[in-house]
Every structure is written in structure tokens, then in C-alpha cells.
Amino acid sequence: TAEMVHEEKCRQENQE
């Protein structure tokens, strides 16, 4: 789902 992609992207940005 698009939500999963959004969450994954948010996590990657959060990691930085």
C-alpha cells in the first residue's frame, strides 16, 4: 500500500 511506502520513506529520512 502507499502508506507502507510513505512510512518506509519517513523512517529512512528519520534515520539520517
Chimera marker file (.cmm) of the C-alpha trace (Angstrom):
<marker_set name="trace">
<marker id="1" x="0.000" y="0.000" z="0.000" r="1" g="1" b="0" radius="0.5"/>
<marker id="2" x="1.068" y="3.591" z="-0.500" r="1" g="1" b="0" radius="0.5"/>
<marker id="3" x="1.018" y="4.052" z="3.275" r="1" g="1" b="0" radius="0.5"/>
<marker id="4" x="3.724" y="1.434" z="3.684" r="1" g="1" b="0" radius="0.5"/>
<marker id="5" x="5.940" y="3.241" z="1.165" r="1" g="1" b="0" radius="0.5"/>
<marker id="6" x="5.360" y="6.547" z="2.927" r="1" g="1" b="0" radius="0.5"/>
<marker id="7" x="6.252" y="5.045" z="6.308" r="1" g="1" b="0" radius="0.5"/>
<marker id="8" x="9.390" y="3.443" z="4.917" r="1" g="1" b="0" radius="0.5"/>
<marker id="9" x="10.492" y="6.747" z="3.408" r="1" g="1" b="0" radius="0.5"/>
<marker id="10" x="9.782" y="8.566" z="6.665" r="1" g="1" b="0" radius="0.5"/>
<marker id="11" x="11.880" y="6.022" z="8.543" r="1" g="1" b="0" radius="0.5"/>
<marker id="12" x="14.794" y="6.351" z="6.156" r="1" g="1" b="0" radius="0.5"/>
<marker id="13" x="14.727" y="10.139" z="6.497" r="1" g="1" b="0" radius="0.5"/>
<marker id="14" x="14.368" y="9.833" z="10.251" r="1" g="1" b="0" radius="0.5"/>
<marker id="15" x="17.431" y="7.601" z="10.417" r="1" g="1" b="0" radius="0.5"/>
<marker id="16" x="19.606" y="10.359" z="8.948" r="1" g="1" b="0" radius="0.5"/>
<link id1="1" id2="2" r="1" g="1" b="0" radius="0.2"/>
<link id1="2" id2="3" r="1" g="1" b="0" radius="0.2"/>
<link id1="3" id2="4" r="1" g="1" b="0" radius="0.2"/>
<link id1="4" id2="5" r="1" g="1" b="0" radius="0.2"/>
<link id1="5" id2="6" r="1" g="1" b="0" radius="0.2"/>
<link id1="6" id2="7" r="1" g="1" b="0" radius="0.2"/>
<link id1="7" id2="8" r="1" g="1" b="0" radius="0.2"/>
<link id1="8" id2="9" r="1" g="1" b="0" radius="0.2"/>
<link id1="9" id2="10" r="1" g="1" b="0" radius="0.2"/>
<link id1="10" id2="11" r="1" g="1" b="0" radius="0.2"/>
<link id1="11" id2="12" r="1" g="1" b="0" radius="0.2"/>
<link id1="12" id2="13" r="1" g="1" b="0" radius="0.2"/>
<link id1="13" id2="14" r="1" g="1" b="0" radius="0.2"/>
<link id1="14" id2="15" r="1" g="1" b="0" radius="0.2"/>
<link id1="15" id2="16" r="1" g="1" b="0" radius="0.2"/>
</marker_set>
